[in-house]
Amino acid sequence: MELYDVVEIEDGLVERKPKGTIRLLEEWLLGIFKTEKESELKDIFKPIKKVRRERQNPAHKITENEYDDKFIELQKKLVSDAYGSIRALRFIFQQHPKAKNFEVPDWLENGNIKKF
């Protein structure tokens, strides 16, 4: 598995850019876990990548506090989608032979998660 992308910058010069952890996990899973459609597995990572994108700018600049009710709904949707992705990843890892004796609690298996 390649940990870097090789990007041509100019006149035949290339730069090695490290791949991010989310991308590495996605590529690794695509290599070892087979589904009918590859897009199903890629869709698992969309909400996780969205969380990364949404927090990228605020994490690197100082802004005034801003309050708007729309942020509450956006946050609920983002958290719900991210939970779905993490849950799907858990189901994938649950398929591993060494995980067969692990018992998932009912509340986690059923996804009874309350949003506030």
N, C-alpha and C positions, 0 to 999 in steps of 0.2 A: 504494500500500500504506500503510495506516494504521499509524503507529508508536505510537499511543496508544489506549487505551480511554477512553471518556467514561463516567464512573460518577456517577449521581445520588446525592448524599449526604443532602440534606434541603432541603425547601422550594424545590425547583427549582434549587438550587445543584448544580453539577456539578464534578467533579474529573477532570483528565486524568492517567491513570496510564500510564506507559510500559510497553509490552509487553516481555517478556523476549526474549533472543536466540534461545532454543530455539523459542519460539512464533513469532517472526518468520520463522525459517528454515522452520518447518513450514507456515505460511501461504503463504510465497513458493513453496515446492515444490508445494503443493496448487494454486496458481494457474497454474503453468507445466508441471507434469508430470502427465500423465493416466494413470490405471490403470483397470482394469475396476471395481474397488471402491475408493472413497475411503478406506475403513477400512484397506486394505492399507498405504497410505502413512502413515496416522495410527498404525498399529501399530509402524512403524519408530521412532517417537519415544517410545513408552512406556518402554522401558528407559533412554533418555537422561533422561527426566523423573524416572524412579525414582532414578537416580544423583543428580540434583539434590536431590530430596527427602531422600534418605538422608544427604547430607552437610550439609544446611541447619542442622539443630539442633546437631550437634557443632561446626560452624564458628563458632557464635555463643555458646557457653557453655563453661565450664571444668568438666571432670568428672574423677573419679579414673580411672586406668587400670583396665580390666576385661578379664579374659581368659576366653574361653570358646571351645571348639572349634567351636561352631555358627557363630561369626563367620567362620571359615575357609571353610566350605561356602557361607555366604551371600555372601561376597566372590567366590568362584569363580563362582557363579551370576550375580551382578551383572556381573562382568567379561565373562563369556561372552555374556550377553544384550546388553550394551553393544557388544561386538565385532560381534555380528550386526547391530546397528543401523548401526554405522559402515560395515560391509561393504556393507550394502544401499544406504546413501547413496553409497558409492563406485561401485557398479553404476549407480546413477541418473546420476551425473555422467559416468560412462564413456560414456553414450549421447550426450553432446554431440558435435556434428560436429567441433568443434575438438580433441576428445580422441581422434579416430579413429587417429591415428598414435602414440599413447602405448601402450607395451607394458607390461602389468602382469606383474611377476615371478610365476613359477609358484607359489612358496611363498605369495604373497599371494592369488593367484587361487584356489588350492585350499583356502585357509584352514587350512593346517597350522600351527596355533598350539598350543603346548603350555602347559598350565596347571600351575603348581607349588603 
